[in-house]
Amino acid sequence: MEPSGTIAFATIGVAGFGFDVFSVAVPQSADTVSASELAERRHTDGVSINYNAQFADDGGEEVAFVSERAGSVGLYLSRPGSERAVPLPTVEGSPFHDRPTVRGGRLYFVSAHEKPAVPFRSWAAVYATDLGGSKETVRVTPQGVVDMSPAVSASGELLAVASYGERPWAFDFQVLETEVAVFRAADPARRVVVAARGGWPTWHGEGAVFFHRVADDGWWSVFRVDISPETLEPSGAETRVTPPGVHCFTPAAASGGGRWIAVATRRKGRAHRHIELFDLETERFTAVTSLLNPELHHYNPFFSPSGARLGYHRFRGAGAPGESAIPYLQPVRSPVGSVRMLRVHGFFPSFSPDARHLALNGDFNKGPGLTILRTDGSKRWVLTEKPSLFYTSWSRSETGVVFTSMGPIFETHKATVRIARMEFDPSDLTDDRDDVHAAVNELTRPEAGNDAFPAASPCGRWVVFRSGRSGHKNLYIVDAARGEETIRRLTDGEWIDTMPSWSPDGNLIAFSSNRHDPANAAVFSIYLVRPDGTGLRRVHVAGPPGSPEADKERFNHVCFSPDCQWLLFTANLGGVNAEPVSAPNQFQPYGDLYVCRLDGSGLVRLTCNAYENGTPAWGPALGVESPSLGPLAADDSLGEFAEPLWLTCDV
């Protein structure tokens, strides 16, 4: 029996990206560049999120790009004069596509539709589709090999990739330990590793490859390696191209060669990523996008085949043509027909007892702290603007009671975080109101330390939560109305037990814990326990007890299906599909959703993209079959997203 119901979840940042693909004319001289000379042009249609593009014609007019439209990640072609982009023939049903390049009548791209034979391995591989009559798609990456960030030479005969080869994923998720490999399109199995460390390769003519990596001095830099056209072996040592003192990544070279490469840069004292040209002869930078949009991030440059135009993607801007609002709810294509998936604009959603509403948190720093949203996405109410609230759990016996955590997230056991009961009148949820008053009752004492992640029992009398009051983070159960007048400890040990979830039938509590490896705060597995503390057991998903795979799990945000037969959680099982430095915000290695049965069998991957998905809730089927929800309530798209948290200029 397949899992069923409705899953609501969050994706960090992506709802507000609002990217479109743009290009500028490459300046004739590096000395006198003006914004008018660049003449920025938009290539995509303002629908959804559009990024990681390449020119598909010699004239720099047609663009192949990635888009999030239609509830999934697909590849599209934009032509001048066309009102809407045209879908490119790729792999129907693939959960992930990336980095499209059109050469010689073939489309090369990354897809993640083939499941590896073992866990903890990326699903990313390079494929090619014949754009002629056959539309046949073939796998270019050998079986058992992981490839991403493909680059195709101007002739279409040579490819370069960032690759793990046949090596397993090393659990890197900030700076990837990939190698740069090259091969002929006609013989992809015969590969030559031209750089032991590097990513995002780009061809400079047919005899040189540029790529990025973190240099020994800590600066992201561009390197070059020359290769023999006959053997594809390096014809000399790799050389560093860009200097220290500025981060340079995601390079692009004109396919026919030339004096320029384009790079995305981060400079000291500058908050935004910008595209700059680097002169290979004079070793000087020329500013490009900072002349046009100094207060916007710009990503992943690419040249037209002639080298006359330089493309990139950026936030299209509030008020720009196209979509300029962020719906509070967005349908996402599900790989399981009986499961409906909804992305929320917020975090930690939970379903009301009648599944007509969701409670969720907003931004942890700016608020709103707690909101109520109709599950058809048509209306939202704010219970409190106060930030520093995280996690929600709707009482299953009271329609107007939501439990949450009050205080800073991601803190030690000593931080003051309290469990709070928020009460409001459901009859106040009317169309003519945007705010609803909620009474706040704190259930735990401030001096108790870090109390968080409350989950209500089905009967409504109890709340299980995680507390650091003993000096270690374990689970406790407290009275849902009177708080610590009645409290008891559920788990006990010098490890971390966290993020509990009560099964809808009341028989089990699921939670994440590193009790199998207490010294390692980066590994978490799923555990089940009865509410009386008996029957504790670990759910083995990645491998049997004692196997190396079992102890590499990083599983969080676990919850039950409505029928109590399945578990939903975030996991690191699928590795990394794209280079994190190429995207905004912080990626986590447990950033995809999976379901399995209570014994760990029947594993199914639900999400597969380059973002961090998490904080899911599982409710009943809502009876809505269409992927469209109708008119949706929305926020203005402000484009307020940050660089990866680990990317700094303090080196």
DOBAZA-692689 format. One record per residue (C-alpha): residue in one letter; z, y, x. Coordinates in steps of 0.25 Angstrom, whole numbers, padded with zeros to 4 digits, always signed. Each point is the difference from the previous one (the first is absolute). Example, Ala and Ser with C-alpha at 12.3 -4.5 7.8 and 13.67 -1.06 7.14 Angstrom:
! DOBAZA-692689
A+0031-0018+0049
S-0002+0014+0006
! end
This chain:
! DOBAZA-692689
M+0000+0000+0000
E-0004+0013+0006
P+0009+0012+0001
S-0001+0011-0012
G+0004+0013-0004
T-0001+0014+0005
I+0004+0005+0014
A+0003+0014+0003
F+0001+0004+0015
A-0001+0012+0010
T-0010+0003+0011
I+0005+0010+0010
G-0008+0012+0001
V-0013-0005-0005
A+0001+0006-0014
G-0001+0014+0006
F-0010-0002+0010
G-0012+0006-0008
F-0010-0002+0012
D-0015+0003+0000
V-0010-0002+0011
F-0005+0013+0007
S-0009+0003+0012
V-0004+0012+0008
A-0012+0004+0009
V+0003-0003+0015
P+0000+0013+0007
Q-0010+0003+0010
S+0009+0007+0009
A+0015-0003+0003
D+0003+0015+0003
T-0003+0007-0013
V+0003-0009-0011
S+0002+0007-0014
A+0004-0006-0014
S-0013+0005-0005
E-0008-0008+0010
L+0007-0012-0003
A-0004+0001-0015
E+0009-0011-0005
R-0006-0009-0011
R+0006-0010-0010
H-0006-0013-0001
T+0009-0008-0010
D+0002+0003-0015
G+0015+0003-0001
V+0003-0013-0007
S+0012-0007+0005
I+0003-0001+0015
N-0013-0001+0009
Y+0002-0002+0015
N-0005-0007+0013
A-0015+0003-0002
Q-0012-0001+0009
F-0014+0006-0002
A-0010-0010-0006
D-0013+0008+0003
D-0005+0007+0012
G+0000+0013-0006
G+0015+0001-0003
E-0001+0000-0015
E+0004-0013-0005
V+0014-0005+0002
A+0006-0014-0001
F+0015+0001-0002
V+0012-0007-0005
S+0006+0004-0014
E+0012-0004-0008
R-0007+0003-0014
A-0001-0011-0010
G+0014-0005+0003
S-0004-0007+0013
V-0004+0003+0014
G-0016+0000+0000
L-0012+0005+0008
Y-0009+0010-0005
L-0013+0008+0003
S-0001+0015-0002
R-0014+0006-0001
P-0004+0015-0001
G-0002+0004-0015
S+0007-0012-0006
E+0012+0003-0009
R+0007-0013+0003
A+0001-0009+0012
V-0007-0013+0000
P+0008-0013+0002
L-0005-0008+0013
P-0002-0015-0001
T+0012-0006+0007
V+0010-0011-0004
E+0003+0000-0015
G+0015-0002-0002
S+0004+0004+0014
P+0013+0007+0000
F-0003+0009+0012
H-0013+0006+0006
D-0001+0010+0012
R-0008+0006+0011
P-0015-0001-0006
T-0012+0002+0009
V-0014-0001-0004
R-0010-0004+0011
G-0014-0006-0001
G+0001-0004-0014
R+0014-0007+0001
L+0014+0005-0004
Y+0011-0004+0009
F+0014+0002-0005
V+0015-0006+0001
S+0004-0009-0012
A+0013-0008-0002
H-0004-0010-0011
E+0002-0012+0009
K+0014-0005+0001
P+0004-0005+0014
A+0004-0014+0003
V+0014+0004+0004
P+0010+0011-0004
F+0002+0013+0008
R-0014+0002+0003
S-0009+0012-0004
W-0011-0003-0011
A-0009+0010+0007
A-0014-0004+0004
V-0014+0006+0002
Y-0011-0004-0010
A-0014+0004-0001
T-0009+0001-0013
D-0015+0000-0001
L-0004+0013-0007
G-0014-0006-0003
G-0003-0010-0011
S+0010-0011+0003
K+0013+0009+0000
E+0006-0012+0008
T+0013+0002+0007
V+0004-0007+0012
R+0013+0000+0009
V-0003+0006+0013
T+0014-0003+0006
P+0002-0014+0004
Q+0010-0008-0008
G+0014+0001+0005
V-0003+0013+0006
V+0006+0014-0005
D-0010+0012+0002
M+0002+0014-0005
S-0006+0014+0002
P-0015-0005+0003
A-0010+0009+0007
V-0015-0003-0001
S-0009+0006+0011
A-0013+0008-0004
S-0009-0012+0002
G+0009-0008-0009
E+0000-0011+0010
L+0014+0002+0006
L+0013+0000-0006
A+0014+0004+0005
V+0013-0003-0007
A+0015+0002+0002
S+0005-0015-0001
Y+0012-0009+0001
G-0010-0011+0004
E+0006-0013-0003
R+0014+0005+0003
P+0010+0001-0011
W+0005+0013-0004
A+0011+0005+0009
F+0007+0007-0011
D-0005+0014+0005
F-0002+0010-0010
Q+0000+0014+0006
V-0008-0002+0013
L-0008-0013-0002
E-0002-0009+0012
T-0014-0002-0003
E-0011-0002+0011
V-0015+0005-0001
A-0010-0010-0001
V-0015+0001+0000
F-0011-0010-0004
R-0014+0000-0005
A-0003+0000-0015
A-0009-0012+0001
D+0011-0008+0008
P+0014+0004-0004
A+0007-0012+0005
R-0003+0004+0014
R+0009+0011+0002
V+0004+0008+0013
V+0014+0007+0000
V-0003+0014+0007
A+0014+0005-0001
A+0013-0007-0001
R+0007+0011-0008
G-0007+0009-0009
G-0005+0003-0014
W-0011+0008-0008
P-0012-0002+0009
T-0012+0008-0001
W-0014-0002+0007
H-0005+0011+0009
G-0015-0005+0001
E-0001-0015+0002
G+0007+0000+0013
A+0014+0006-0001
V+0012-0001-0010
F+0011+0010-0002
F+0013-0004-0006
H+0014+0005-0002
R+0014-0005+0004
V+0013+0006+0005
A+0000+0003+0014
D+0011-0004+0010
D+0005+0015-0001
G+0002-0002-0015
W-0012+0009-0005
W-0011-0007-0009
S-0012+0002+0008
V-0015-0004+0000
F-0005-0010+0010
R-0014-0004+0004
V-0006-0013+0005
D-0014-0002+0005
I-0007-0013-0003
S-0012-0008+0005
P-0011-0001-0011
E-0003-0014+0004
T+0013-0007+0001
L+0009+0010-0007
E+0010-0001+0011
P+0007+0013+0005
S-0008+0006+0011
G+0012+0008+0005
A+0014+0003-0002
E+0004+0007-0013
T+0003+0015+0002
R+0009+0010-0008
V-0009+0010-0006
T+0010+0010-0007
P+0012+0006+0007
P+0015-0001-0002
G+0007+0011-0008
V-0008-0002-0013
H-0001-0013-0009
C-0015-0004-0001
F-0003-0012-0009
T-0011-0006-0009
P-0012+0005+0009
A-0014+0001-0005
A-0012+0000+0009
A-0014+0004-0004
S-0008-0013+0000
G-0011+0005+0009
G+0010+0005+0011
G+0001+0015+0003
R+0010+0009+0006
W+0010+0000-0012
I+0010-0010-0005
A+0009+0004-0013
V+0014-0003-0001
A+0012+0002-0009
T+0011+0008+0007
R+0015+0003-0001
R+0004+0011+0008
K+0014+0006+0004
G+0004+0011-0010
R-0010-0004-0010
A+0004-0008-0013
H-0014-0005-0004
R-0010-0010+0006
H-0013+0007+0003
I-0014-0004+0004
E-0005+0005+0014
L-0012-0002+0009
F+0002-0004+0014
D-0010+0003+0010
L-0002-0012+0010
E-0006+0009+0010
T+0009+0012+0000
E+0012-0008-0005
R+0003+0011-0010
F+0004+0000-0014
T-0007+0008-0011
A+0008+0002-0013
V-0007-0003-0013
T+0008-0003-0013
S+0011+0010+0004
L-0010+0011-0001
L-0002-0004-0015
N+0013-0006-0005
P+0011+0002+0009
E+0011-0005-0009
L-0007-0013-0004
H+0000-0013+0007
H-0014-0006+0004
Y-0003-0014+0003
N-0009-0010+0007
P-0012+0008+0005
F-0014-0006+0000
F-0014+0005+0004
S-0014-0001-0006
P-0009-0009+0007
S-0007+0012+0006
G+0013+0007+0004
A-0003+0012-0008
R+0011-0001-0010
L+0015-0004+0001
G+0007-0006-0011
Y+0015-0003-0004
H+0009-0001-0012
R+0011+0010-0005
F+0007+0004-0012
R-0010+0006-0010
G+0010+0011-0004
A+0007+0003-0013
G-0010+0007-0009
A-0012-0006+0008
P-0011-0006-0008
G+0004-0014-0004
E+0014-0007-0004
S+0011+0010+0003
A+0012-0007-0006
I+0008-0012+0003
P+0003-0009-0013
Y+0014-0005-0001
L-0006-0014-0003
Q-0013-0006+0006
P-0006-0014-0003
V-0002-0009+0012
R-0009-0012+0000
S+0008-0013+0000
P-0004-0013+0007
V+0007-0007-0011
G-0007+0001-0014
S+0014-0002-0007
V+0007+0011+0008
R-0003+0015-0003
M+0003+0009+0012
L+0004+0015-0001
R+0002+0010+0011
V+0011+0010-0003
H+0000+0014+0006
G+0015-0001+0004
F+0009-0011+0006
F+0009-0012-0005
P-0005-0001-0015
S+0007-0009-0010
F-0004-0004-0014
S+0008+0004-0012
P+0005-0011-0009
D-0011+0001-0010
A-0010+0003+0012
R-0005+0013-0007
H+0005+0008+0012
L+0002+0000+0015
A+0011+0007+0008
L-0003+0004+0014
N+0004+0009+0011
G-0009+0012+0006
D+0000+0005+0014
F+0013-0003+0007
N+0001+0014+0006
K-0006+0009-0011
G+0002-0007-0013
P-0001-0002-0011
G+0011-0010+0002
L-0002-0008-0013
T-0010+0000-0010
I-0004-0008-0012
L-0015-0004-0002
R-0007-0007-0012
T-0007-0012+0004
D-0013+0004-0005
G+0001+0012+0010
S-0001+0011-0010
K+0013+0007+0001
R+0011+0002+0010
W+0014+0006-0001
V+0009+0005+0011
L+0015-0005-0002
T+0004+0008+0013
E-0007+0008+0010
K+0011-0003+0010
P-0006-0007+0013
S+0007-0011+0008
L-0001-0010-0011
F-0006-0014+0003
Y-0002-0013-0008
T+0001-0002-0015
S+0004-0011-0009
W-0001+0002-0015
S+0012-0007-0008
R-0006-0011-0007
S+0010+0002-0012
E-0001+0015-0001
T-0013+0008-0002
G+0006+0013+0006
V+0007-0005+0012
V-0006+0000+0014
F+0008-0004+0013
T-0004+0007+0013
S+0005+0003+0014
M+0005+0014+0004
G-0001+0004+0014
P-0009-0001+0013
I-0009-0012+0001
F-0002-0008+0013
E+0014+0002+0005
T+0012-0008+0007
H+0011-0007-0008
K+0009+0013+0002
A-0009+0009-0007
T+0005+0005-0014
V-0009-0006-0010
R+0005-0003-0014
I-0004-0008-0012
A-0003+0009-0012
R-0002-0003-0015
M-0009+0010-0007
E+0001+0001-0015
F-0010+0007-0009
D-0004+0000-0015
P-0013-0007-0001
S-0003+0008-0013
D-0002+0012+0010
L-0012-0007+0006
T-0010+0009-0009
D-0014+0006+0003
D+0005+0014-0001
R+0011-0002+0012
D-0002-0001+0015
D+0015-0001+0003
V+0011-0009-0006
H+0015+0002+0003
A+0007-0012+0006
A+0015-0002+0002
V+0004-0005+0014
N+0011-0010+0002
E+0003-0004+0014
L+0004-0015+0001
T+0004-0001+0014
R+0009+0008+0009
P-0006+0010+0010
E+0010-0005+0011
A-0006-0014-0002
G-0012+0003+0009
N-0014-0004-0003
D-0001-0006-0014
A-0015-0002-0004
F-0011-0008-0007
P+0007-0002-0014
A-0005-0011-0009
A+0005-0002-0014
S+0003-0014-0006
P-0007-0004-0013
C+0012+0001-0008
G+0002+0015+0005
R+0015-0002+0004
W-0002-0001+0015
V-0008+0006+0011
V-0002-0007+0014
F-0002+0009+0012
R+0000+0001+0015
S+0012+0006+0007
G+0004+0003+0014
R+0015+0002-0003
S+0004-0012+0008
G-0007+0005+0013
H-0012-0009-0004
K-0010+0001-0011
N+0003-0011-0010
L-0001-0001-0016
Y+0010+0003-0010
I+0001+0000-0015
V+0006+0012-0008
D+0003+0003-0015
A-0013+0007-0005
A+0009+0010-0008
R+0013+0001+0006
G-0004-0001+0015
E+0010-0005+0010
E+0011-0003-0010
T-0006-0013+0001
I-0008-0004+0013
R-0001-0013+0008
R-0008-0004+0012
L-0012-0009-0001
T-0004-0003+0015
D+0008+0002+0013
G-0005+0000+0014
E-0003+0008+0012
W-0015+0001-0004
I-0008+0008-0010
D-0001-0004-0014
T-0008+0010-0008
M-0009+0004-0012
P+0005-0010-0010
S-0007-0003-0013
W+0006-0007-0012
S-0008-0011-0007
P-0004+0004-0015
D+0007-0013-0005
G+0013+0004+0008
N+0001-0013+0008
L-0004+0005+0014
I+0000+0012+0009
A-0011+0001+0011
F+0002+0009+0012
S-0005+0002+0014
S+0008-0003+0012
N+0000-0002+0015
R+0012-0010+0000
H-0009-0011+0007
D-0001+0010+0012
P+0011+0010-0001
A-0003+0007+0013
N-0015+0003-0005
A-0001+0012-0010
A-0015-0002+0000
V+0000-0013-0007
F+0004-0003-0015
S-0002-0012-0009
I+0002-0002-0015
Y+0013-0007-0004
L+0005-0004-0014
V+0014-0001-0005
R+0007-0002-0013
P+0008+0012-0005
D+0013-0008+0002
G-0004-0001+0015
T-0004-0015+0000
G-0013-0007+0003
L-0004+0010+0011
R-0014-0005+0006
R-0011+0006+0008
V-0014+0000-0006
H-0010-0005+0011
V-0013+0007-0001
A-0007+0001+0013
G+0004-0014+0005
P+0011-0011-0001
P+0014+0002+0005
G+0001+0001+0015
S-0015+0003+0002
P-0004+0012+0009
E-0007+0006-0012
A+0012+0000-0009
D+0008+0009+0009
K-0011+0011+0001
E+0001+0003-0015
R+0002+0015-0004
F+0001-0001-0015
N+0006+0011-0008
H+0001+0006-0015
V+0001-0014-0006
C+0000-0001-0015
F-0002-0010-0011
S-0012-0003-0010
P+0004+0002-0015
D+0000-0015-0002
C+0009-0002+0013
Q-0010-0010+0006
W-0006+0010+0011
L+0005+0009+0011
L-0007+0013+0003
F+0003+0007+0014
T-0006+0007+0011
A-0004-0008+0013
N-0006+0001+0014
L-0008-0013-0002
G-0013+0007+0001
G+0001+0008+0013
V-0007+0013+0001
N-0015+0002-0005
A-0003+0014+0006
E+0005+0008+0012
P+0012+0008-0005
V-0003+0012+0009
S-0012+0003-0008
A+0007+0003-0013
P+0011+0009-0005
N+0015-0003-0002
Q+0008-0012+0004
F-0005-0014-0001
Q+0010-0012-0001
P-0004-0014+0004
Y+0006-0005-0013
G-0009+0009-0008
D-0007-0010-0010
L+0005-0007-0013
Y+0001-0015-0001
V+0005-0009-0011
C+0005-0015+0001
R+0008-0010-0008
L+0015-0001+0002
D-0002-0011+0010
G-0009+0008+0008
S-0013-0007-0004
G-0012+0006-0007
L-0001+0012+0009
V-0010+0011-0005
R-0004+0013+0007
L-0001+0011-0010
T-0003+0012+0009
C-0008+0002+0012
N-0003+0013+0006
A+0003+0010+0012
Y+0012+0006-0007
E+0015-0004-0003
N+0002-0005-0014
G+0014-0003-0005
T+0012+0002-0009
P-0007-0009-0011
A+0006-0003-0014
W-0005-0011-0009
G-0001+0002-0015
P-0006-0008-0012
A-0015+0001-0003
L-0003+0013-0007
G-0012-0004-0008
V-0010+0009+0007
E-0012-0007+0005
S-0008+0012+0004
P+0001+0005+0014
S+0001+0014-0005
L+0013+0006-0006
G-0007+0011-0008
P+0006+0015+0002
L+0010+0000+0011
A+0011+0010+0004
A-0002+0005+0014
D+0005+0009+0011
D-0008+0010+0008
S-0006-0007+0012
L+0006+0009+0011
G-0005-0009+0012
E+0014+0000+0006
F+0000-0012+0009
A+0005-0001+0014
E-0004-0006+0013
P+0005-0014+0004
L+0015+0001+0002
W-0001-0006+0014
L-0011+0009+0005
T+0006+0012+0007
C-0004+0010+0010
D+0013-0001+0008
V-0004-0009+0011
! end
